[in-house]
Amino acid sequence: MSEELNSYMVKTAKGDKESFRFIANTLGYKMHATAIKLLGSTHSDEADDVVQISLIKIWQLAPHWINKGSVEGYVYKIVFSTCMDFLRRYKISEEYKDN
């Protein structure tokens, strides 16, 4: 599966929308599950947003992807980063609500 994903990512990097759709369909459920684990089950709506933002980032960053590791690792790194961005913003907005 990893080699197959790598070949689809190479095609995605060249702008192939069908290859990107394959990656999104293959990893979307795992991306969502990862976002739920990182954000907590009370933030399932935000997990949906994180997945959407992550997919946009994957599409935009695909031309810069270097075929050195697994696509899954690359995707999960983006999901993790997006979750951390959300948590930082959420924490800041919660701090302001307390005042």
ABEGO torsion letter per residue (X at the ends): XAAAAAAAAAAAAAGBAAAAAAAAAAAAAAAAAAAAAAAEAAAAAAAAAAAAAAAAAAAAAAAABBBABBAAAAAAAAAAAAAAAAAAAAAAAAAAAAX
